[in-house]
């Protein structure tokens, strides 16, 4: 919305109905900083909706810089994402992957299209985009001026648990990221769902046959160590998000498995997003 002015711009189609991937042959440049840490399994399970089951008692936190985005005329934005390794045991589908309870972004346009079209649970935050000083990378996130997250990577440090880190992050069984799409019906105290289901962002993207994938630069990953610090807000500090950050803050870090910095280029426009039941 609004639709009365004609079709609005989306990440997936241009005004003439073609796909934006043809306007940006080298794809979006993504600098991704990830930290994987273990938390209490029983507390983590409380975040999972039915019929999900926990695979690993871990949180994968990503702080991503997206640049040179085709549908944004070369502009970019930042993204913070939480993933929980989980399996979806649905009536028709059983899917191994990660459940994504929340994503923060620092621009409204990708939030709106991601929520309405894809079913991602996206909300807004101000961000200090990650910057590199020597081997140290730091980034932060804020809401209404309250800093609720710090991320730090040491690119020269070895991951404390490299095998477990790789298992959680690069599981061969991972079929994609799953999201809980929920939108309330207008009226009736706004507590009745108009839309309620799980959506899947498949891990494997199938490019159209006429796309020259040789133009896409190779992905580069540097495995390292890192940490995250959550700051616990009260209602007055983050009126619409305090309950989210409080739960993530309360998931105390038991141990860090590792971190990594990845530079990749992606044409994935999520045209293969689908509902699973």
Buried (B, 14 or more C-beta within 10 A) or exposed (E): EEEEEEEEBBBBBBEEEEBBBEEBBEBBBBBBBBBBBBBEEEEBBEBBBEEBEBBBBBBBBBBBBBBBBBBBEEEBBBBBBBBBBBBBEBEEBEBBBBBBBBBBBBBEBBBBBBBBBBBBBBBBBBBBBBEEEEEBBBBBBBBBEBBBBBBBBBBEBEBEBEEBBBBBBEBEEBBBBBBBBEEBEEEEEEEEEEEEBBBBBBBEBEEEEEBEEEEBEEEEBEBBBBBBEBBEBEEEBBEEBBEBBBBBBEBEBEEBBBBBBBBBBBBBBBBEBEEBE
